[in-house]
Amino acid sequence: MTDATTARVDAWLWAVRVYKTRSAATTACRAGHVRVNGDRAKAAQPVRPGDELRVRIQGFDRILVVKKTIAKRVGAALVTESLEDRTPPPPSRESMPFVPVRDRGAGRPTKRDRRDIEKLRGREFG
């Protein structure tokens, strides 16, 4: 199982700099944030060239395709040879809805504040 054509998924994610530490990659696998070819991956699952990984980071999915298996951290030039990033570009700021943010420590919204928030969201009730 440990030949040159396979690598552990957590070690590969760490080696190509998706996660800063290998333990962070292992934790992400345990939490179900890593999928290999559509299935939830355990940390020790082997990956091969051609496998598609979906990695959930900060609420967004990164889609990576394994081009070359590596198990040790390498330079940035070799990282680009080891993976193909198929992640779609993030949505533009204009297409994202504006979410009003209250100041920290402002307390619970008053009735007037709540009505203003609902009006901004387009859910007027009266």
C-alpha positions as CSV (number, residue, x, y, z in Angstrom):
1,M,0.0,0.0,0.0
2,T,2.9,2.4,0.6
3,D,4.5,2.5,-2.8
4,A,5.5,5.4,-4.9
5,T,2.1,5.6,-6.7
6,T,0.1,6.3,-3.5
7,A,0.3,8.7,-0.5
8,R,-1.8,9.2,2.5
9,V,-4.5,11.9,1.9
10,D,-3.5,13.9,5.0
11,A,0.2,13.8,4.1
12,W,-0.5,14.8,0.5
13,L,-2.7,17.8,1.6
14,W,0.0,18.9,3.9
15,A,2.8,18.4,1.3
16,V,1.0,20.5,-1.3
17,R,0.3,23.3,1.3
18,V,-3.4,23.1,1.5
19,Y,-3.0,22.8,5.3
20,K,-0.3,24.3,7.4
21,T,0.3,21.2,9.5
22,R,-0.3,17.5,8.9
23,S,-2.3,17.4,12.1
24,A,-4.6,20.1,10.8
25,A,-5.1,17.9,7.6
26,T,-5.8,14.9,9.8
27,T,-8.3,16.8,11.8
28,A,-10.1,18.0,8.7
29,C,-10.3,14.4,7.5
30,R,-11.8,13.3,10.8
31,A,-14.3,16.2,10.6
32,G,-15.5,15.1,7.2
33,H,-14.1,18.1,5.3
34,V,-12.2,16.0,2.8
35,R,-13.7,13.9,0.1
36,V,-11.8,11.7,-2.3
37,N,-13.8,10.9,-5.5
38,G,-17.0,11.9,-3.7
39,D,-16.6,9.7,-0.6
40,R,-15.6,10.9,2.8
41,A,-11.9,10.3,3.4
42,K,-10.1,9.0,6.5
43,A,-6.6,10.4,7.1
44,A,-4.8,7.2,6.1
45,Q,-6.7,6.7,2.8
46,P,-4.4,6.4,-0.1
47,V,-4.6,8.9,-3.0
48,R,-3.4,8.1,-6.5
49,P,-2.8,10.3,-9.6
50,G,-6.1,11.2,-11.1
51,D,-8.1,11.2,-7.8
52,E,-10.3,14.3,-7.3
53,L,-10.3,15.8,-3.8
54,R,-12.9,18.2,-2.5
55,V,-11.5,20.1,0.5
56,R,-13.8,22.4,2.6
57,I,-11.8,25.4,3.9
58,Q,-13.4,28.4,5.5
59,G,-16.8,27.6,4.2
60,F,-15.8,27.1,0.5
61,D,-14.9,23.9,-1.4
62,R,-11.5,23.6,-3.2
63,I,-11.5,21.0,-5.9
64,L,-8.0,19.5,-6.4
65,V,-6.9,16.8,-8.8
66,V,-3.8,14.7,-7.8
67,K,-1.3,14.8,-10.7
68,K,1.7,13.4,-8.7
69,T,1.8,11.8,-5.2
70,I,4.2,13.3,-2.7
71,A,4.4,12.6,1.0
72,K,7.0,15.2,2.1
73,R,6.7,19.0,2.0
74,V,8.2,20.4,-1.2
75,G,8.9,23.8,-2.7
76,A,6.2,25.9,-4.3
77,A,7.4,25.1,-7.9
78,L,6.9,21.3,-7.3
79,V,3.4,21.9,-5.7
80,T,2.1,23.2,-9.0
81,E,3.3,20.0,-10.7
82,S,1.7,17.8,-8.1
83,L,-1.9,19.1,-8.3
84,E,-4.4,20.7,-10.7
85,D,-6.7,23.2,-9.0
86,R,-10.2,23.1,-10.6
87,T,-11.8,25.4,-8.0
88,P,-14.3,27.8,-9.6
89,P,-13.5,31.5,-9.0
90,P,-15.3,33.0,-6.0
91,P,-18.5,35.0,-6.7
92,S,-18.1,38.7,-7.2
93,R,-18.8,41.1,-4.4
94,E,-21.7,42.6,-6.4
95,S,-23.5,39.3,-6.6
96,M,-23.2,38.6,-2.9
97,P,-26.0,39.9,-0.8
98,F,-25.2,42.7,1.7
99,V,-25.6,41.5,5.3
100,P,-25.9,44.3,7.8
101,V,-23.5,43.8,10.8
102,R,-24.3,45.2,14.2
103,D,-21.5,46.6,16.3
104,R,-20.0,44.2,18.8
105,G,-21.5,44.9,22.3
106,A,-24.5,46.8,20.9
107,G,-26.8,44.4,22.7
108,R,-30.0,43.0,21.6
109,P,-31.8,44.9,18.7
110,T,-34.7,47.1,19.7
111,K,-38.0,46.8,18.0
112,R,-37.1,49.7,15.7
113,D,-33.8,48.1,14.8
114,R,-35.5,44.8,14.1
115,R,-38.0,46.5,11.8
116,D,-35.1,48.3,10.0
117,I,-33.2,45.0,9.5
118,E,-36.3,43.3,8.1
119,K,-36.9,46.2,5.8
120,L,-33.3,46.0,4.5
121,R,-33.8,42.2,3.9
122,G,-37.0,42.9,2.0
123,R,-39.2,41.1,4.4
124,E,-41.6,43.8,5.5
125,F,-44.6,42.5,7.4
126,G,-46.7,45.5,7.9
